[in-house]
Amino acid sequence: MFAVLASGAINLFPDKTFFIQWAIFLFVVVIVQKYLLGPSLRIIQRRREEIEGGSREAEAIRNQATTLEADIDNRLQEERQNLFLSEELKRKKAEDEAKSMLDDMRKRMAHEREANEGKLKILEDNIGKDLEQDIPQYTKMILERLMDNHQEGGRA
């Protein structure tokens, strides 16, 4: 192989065609880079950014939804608590009103009972007085009948 090189039959130094081919290669690389790879890479990069932006936006929306869900849960809990307290207040108020009405009714009944007891006492006293006034008359009638019966019994 060295002999062939030494003979000079093979020229290893580049000639003009090498530089022309190199220029054409660089030209094709630049054209392909500028008009084919560049736009394709920009489209791929833009899509990647859109996907990442969409992912970030989706994550932000997911976080916002979680926050809103927690807020709604808190509000629902507060409303349930308020409703429970309101119902408890209404129940307590109804119990107090019922107790008040019952106490008033008991007082009225006690007052009426006292008034009726007083009337009964007066009626008892009046009946007792009337009976005491009638006792001598009834005694006289009884004695007369006994005497009449005794006299009739003695005659027979």
trRosetta pair geometry for C-beta under 8 A, 3 or more apart (Angstrom, degrees):
i j d omega theta_ij theta_ji phi_ij phi_ji
1 4 5.8 -46 -154 29 37 109
1 5 6.6 34 149 -13 64 104
2 5 5.5 -56 -150 41 38 111
2 6 5.9 38 152 -22 70 108
3 6 5.6 -54 -143 38 30 110
3 7 6.3 35 155 -27 64 103
4 7 5.8 -50 -150 27 31 113
4 9 6.1 -72 -168 52 76 111
4 10 5.8 39 146 2 102 120
5 8 7.9 45 167 -65 35 34
5 10 6.4 -54 -100 59 55 110
5 12 7.5 -1 -131 -22 100 126
8 11 7.6 27 -177 -76 64 72
11 15 7.5 52 118 -48 132 108
14 18 3.6 -79 -163 46 112 162
14 19 6.9 113 143 -38 126 78
15 18 5.9 120 54 1 49 100
16 19 5.9 -60 -159 38 42 107
16 20 6.2 39 148 -19 74 107
17 20 5.4 -53 -143 39 37 113
17 21 6.0 39 155 -19 69 105
18 21 5.8 -56 -148 38 28 109
18 22 6.2 29 151 -20 64 107
19 22 5.4 -50 -143 37 33 114
19 23 6.2 37 153 -21 64 104
20 23 5.6 -52 -147 36 31 112
20 24 6.3 31 152 -18 64 104
21 24 5.6 -50 -144 38 32 111
21 25 6.2 38 152 -23 64 105
22 25 5.6 -51 -148 34 31 115
22 26 6.4 29 154 -16 64 104
23 26 5.8 -53 -147 38 30 108
23 27 6.1 33 152 -21 64 108
24 27 5.5 -54 -145 38 30 115
24 28 6.2 31 155 -18 65 106
25 28 5.8 -55 -147 38 28 108
25 29 6.2 29 153 -20 64 106
26 29 5.5 -52 -145 36 32 113
26 30 6.2 31 155 -19 66 105
27 30 5.9 -55 -148 37 28 109
27 31 6.2 24 155 -15 64 109
28 31 5.7 -55 -141 41 30 109
28 32 5.9 28 159 -17 66 109
29 32 5.9 -56 -141 41 25 107
29 33 5.9 28 156 -21 63 111
30 33 5.6 -56 -144 38 27 113
30 34 6.0 18 160 -14 65 112
31 34 6.0 -59 -139 42 26 104
31 35 5.8 -19 176 20 65 115
31 36 7.7 48 131 0 66 102
32 35 7.0 -71 -123 55 18 81
32 36 4.8 -39 -160 41 61 124
32 37 5.9 52 143 -10 78 104
33 36 7.5 -4 -37 53 8 79
33 37 5.1 -38 -126 52 42 120
33 38 5.8 65 156 -39 57 98
34 38 5.4 -4 -144 2 25 140
35 38 7.0 31 -26 38 12 107
35 39 6.9 -5 -173 -1 33 116
36 39 7.0 -72 -153 40 11 97
36 40 6.3 2 158 -10 54 118
37 40 5.6 -65 -144 44 29 111
37 41 5.8 28 161 -20 70 110
38 41 6.0 -58 -144 38 24 107
38 42 6.3 23 156 -18 62 107
39 42 5.5 -53 -143 37 33 112
39 43 6.2 35 156 -20 66 104
40 43 5.8 -53 -149 35 30 111
40 44 6.3 29 152 -17 64 106
41 44 5.5 -52 -145 39 33 112
41 45 6.1 34 154 -20 66 106
42 45 5.6 -54 -144 38 30 111
42 46 6.1 32 155 -21 65 106
43 46 5.7 -52 -144 36 29 111
43 47 6.3 28 155 -17 63 107
44 47 5.8 -56 -148 38 29 110
44 48 6.3 33 152 -22 64 106
45 48 5.5 -53 -148 35 31 114
45 49 6.3 31 153 -18 65 105
46 49 5.7 -54 -148 37 31 110
46 50 6.3 33 151 -19 65 105
47 50 5.5 -51 -144 37 33 112
47 51 6.2 34 155 -20 65 104
48 51 5.8 -54 -148 36 29 111
48 52 6.3 25 153 -14 64 107
49 52 5.7 -55 -143 41 31 108
49 53 5.9 32 155 -19 66 108
50 53 5.6 -53 -141 40 29 111
50 54 6.0 32 155 -20 64 106
51 54 5.6 -53 -145 38 28 112
51 55 6.3 31 152 -21 63 105
52 55 5.5 -51 -147 35 32 113
52 56 6.3 31 153 -18 65 103
53 56 5.7 -52 -146 37 32 109
53 57 6.0 31 153 -18 66 108
54 57 5.5 -54 -142 41 30 111
54 58 6.0 34 155 -21 65 105
55 58 5.6 -51 -144 36 29 112
55 59 6.3 31 153 -19 63 105
56 59 5.6 -54 -149 37 31 112
56 60 6.3 32 151 -20 65 105
57 60 5.5 -51 -146 36 33 112
57 61 6.2 32 153 -18 65 105
58 61 5.7 -53 -145 39 31 110
58 62 6.1 35 152 -22 64 106
59 62 5.5 -51 -145 36 31 114
59 63 6.3 32 153 -18 64 103
60 63 5.7 -53 -148 37 31 110
60 64 6.2 31 151 -19 65 107
61 64 5.5 -52 -144 39 32 113
61 65 6.2 36 153 -22 65 104
62 65 5.6 -51 -147 35 29 112
62 66 6.5 32 152 -20 62 104
63 66 5.6 -52 -150 35 32 112
63 67 6.3 33 151 -18 65 105
64 67 5.6 -53 -148 37 33 113
64 68 6.2 31 153 -17 66 107
65 68 5.7 -54 -143 40 31 110
65 69 6.1 35 154 -23 64 106
66 69 5.6 -52 -146 34 29 113
66 70 6.5 29 153 -17 63 104
67 70 5.8 -55 -151 36 30 109
67 71 6.3 31 150 -20 65 107
68 71 5.4 -52 -145 37 34 114
68 72 6.2 36 154 -20 67 103
69 72 5.7 -51 -146 36 30 111
69 73 6.3 33 152 -20 63 104
70 73 5.6 -52 -148 36 32 114
70 74 6.4 34 152 -20 64 104
71 74 5.7 -53 -149 35 31 112
71 75 6.3 29 152 -17 65 105
72 75 5.7 -54 -146 38 32 110
72 76 6.2 34 154 -20 66 105
73 76 5.7 -53 -146 37 29 112
73 77 6.3 31 154 -20 63 106
74 77 5.7 -55 -149 36 30 112
74 78 6.3 30 152 -19 65 105
75 78 5.5 -53 -147 37 33 112
75 79 6.2 32 154 -18 67 106
76 79 5.7 -54 -144 39 31 110
76 80 6.2 34 154 -20 65 105
77 80 5.7 -52 -147 36 30 112
77 81 6.3 31 152 -19 63 106
78 81 5.6 -56 -149 37 31 112
78 82 6.2 30 153 -18 66 106
79 82 5.6 -51 -142 38 32 111
79 83 6.1 34 155 -19 65 106
80 83 5.7 -55 -145 39 29 111
80 84 6.2 32 153 -21 64 106
81 84 5.6 -53 -147 36 29 112
81 85 6.3 27 154 -16 64 106
82 85 5.7 -55 -146 39 31 109
82 86 6.1 33 153 -21 65 107
83 86 5.5 -52 -144 37 30 113
83 87 6.2 29 156 -16 65 106
84 87 5.9 -56 -146 40 28 108
84 88 6.1 31 152 -21 64 108
85 88 5.4 -53 -144 37 31 114
85 89 6.2 35 153 -21 65 103
86 89 5.6 -52 -149 34 30 112
86 90 6.4 30 152 -18 64 104
87 90 5.6 -51 -146 37 34 112
87 91 6.2 35 153 -19 65 105
88 91 5.7 -53 -147 37 30 112
88 92 6.2 31 153 -19 64 107
89 92 5.7 -54 -144 38 29 111
89 93 6.1 30 155 -20 65 107
90 93 5.6 -54 -145 37 29 111
90 94 6.2 30 154 -19 64 106
91 94 5.7 -54 -147 37 30 110
91 95 6.3 31 152 -19 64 105
92 95 5.6 -53 -148 37 31 112
92 96 6.3 31 152 -19 65 106
93 96 5.7 -53 -147 37 31 111
93 97 6.3 31 153 -18 65 105
94 97 5.7 -52 -145 37 31 110
94 98 6.2 31 154 -19 65 106
95 98 5.7 -55 -146 38 30 110
95 99 6.1 30 154 -19 65 107
96 99 5.6 -54 -145 38 30 111
96 100 6.1 32 154 -21 65 107
97 100 5.6 -53 -145 37 30 112
97 101 6.2 30 155 -18 65 105
98 101 5.7 -53 -145 38 30 110
98 102 6.1 31 153 -20 64 108
99 102 5.6 -55 -146 38 30 112
99 103 6.2 31 154 -19 65 105
100 103 5.7 -53 -146 37 30 110
100 104 6.3 30 153 -18 64 106
101 104 5.7 -53 -147 37 31 112
101 105 6.2 32 153 -20 65 106
102 105 5.6 -53 -145 37 30 111
102 106 6.3 32 153 -20 64 105
103 106 5.6 -52 -147 36 31 112
103 107 6.4 32 153 -19 64 104
104 107 5.7 -54 -149 36 31 111
104 108 6.3 30 153 -17 66 106
105 108 5.7 -54 -146 38 31 111
105 109 6.1 31 155 -19 65 107
106 109 5.7 -54 -143 39 29 110
106 110 6.2 31 155 -20 65 106
107 110 5.7 -54 -146 37 29 110
107 111 6.2 29 153 -19 64 107
108 111 5.6 -55 -147 38 31 111
108 112 6.1 29 154 -17 66 106
109 112 5.7 -53 -143 40 31 109
109 113 6.1 35 154 -23 64 105
110 113 5.6 -51 -145 35 30 113
110 114 6.4 31 153 -19 63 104
111 114 5.8 -52 -149 36 30 111
111 115 6.3 30 151 -18 64 106
112 115 5.5 -53 -146 38 33 112
112 116 6.1 31 154 -17 67 106
113 116 5.7 -54 -144 40 30 108
113 117 6.1 33 153 -22 65 105
114 117 5.6 -51 -144 36 30 112
114 118 6.4 34 153 -21 62 103
115 118 5.6 -53 -153 34 31 113
115 119 6.5 31 149 -18 64 104
116 119 5.5 -51 -147 37 36 112
116 120 6.2 38 152 -20 67 103
117 120 5.5 -51 -145 37 32 113
117 121 6.3 37 152 -23 64 103
118 121 5.6 -51 -148 33 31 113
118 122 6.5 31 152 -18 64 103
119 122 5.6 -53 -151 36 33 111
119 123 6.2 33 150 -18 66 105
120 123 5.5 -53 -145 39 33 111
120 124 6.1 38 153 -22 66 103
121 124 5.6 -49 -147 34 30 113
121 125 6.3 30 153 -18 63 105
122 125 5.7 -54 -149 37 31 111
122 126 6.2 30 152 -18 65 107
123 126 5.6 -54 -144 39 31 110
123 127 6.0 29 157 -17 67 107
124 127 5.9 -56 -143 40 27 107
124 128 6.0 29 155 -21 64 109
125 128 5.6 -54 -145 38 28 113
125 129 6.3 29 155 -19 64 105
126 129 5.7 -53 -147 36 30 110
126 130 6.3 30 153 -18 64 105
127 130 5.6 -52 -146 38 32 111
127 131 6.1 31 154 -18 65 106
128 131 5.7 -55 -146 39 29 109
128 132 6.2 30 154 -21 64 106
129 132 5.6 -52 -145 36 31 111
129 133 6.3 30 153 -19 64 104
130 133 5.7 -56 -151 37 31 110
130 134 6.2 20 153 -13 66 111
131 134 5.6 -61 -143 44 33 106
131 135 6.4 56 151 -48 66 90
132 135 5.6 -27 -150 -1 34 120
133 136 7.7 -55 179 25 35 96
133 137 7.8 18 137 0 62 113
134 137 5.3 -63 -159 46 55 113
134 138 5.6 52 145 -21 85 106
135 138 5.8 -57 -140 41 29 106
135 139 5.9 33 158 -24 65 108
136 139 5.5 -52 -143 36 31 115
136 140 6.2 34 156 -22 64 105
137 140 5.7 -53 -151 34 30 112
137 141 6.5 29 151 -18 64 105
138 141 5.5 -53 -146 37 35 112
138 142 6.2 36 155 -20 68 105
139 142 5.8 -54 -146 37 29 110
139 143 6.2 27 155 -17 64 109
140 143 5.8 -56 -146 39 28 110
140 144 6.3 30 154 -21 64 106
141 144 5.7 -54 -148 35 30 112
141 145 6.4 26 155 -16 64 106
142 145 5.9 -58 -150 38 30 107
142 146 6.2 30 152 -18 65 107
143 146 5.6 -54 -144 39 32 111
143 147 6.1 32 155 -20 66 107
144 147 5.7 -56 -146 38 29 110
144 148 6.1 30 153 -20 65 106
145 148 5.5 -50 -143 37 32 111
145 149 6.1 31 155 -17 65 106
146 149 5.7 -55 -144 40 29 108
146 150 6.0 30 153 -21 65 109
147 150 5.5 -53 -142 38 30 112
147 151 6.1 28 157 -17 65 106
148 151 5.9 -54 -144 39 29 107
148 152 6.2 25 156 -14 63 110
149 152 5.8 -56 -143 42 29 109
149 153 6.0 32 154 -22 63 110
150 153 5.6 -53 -142 38 28 112
150 154 6.3 29 155 -20 62 107
151 154 5.7 -52 -144 35 32 111
151 155 6.6 30 156 -17 62 107
152 155 5.9 -55 -148 36 33 111
152 156 6.5 28 159 -19 64 108
153 156 6.2 -56 -145 33 29 108
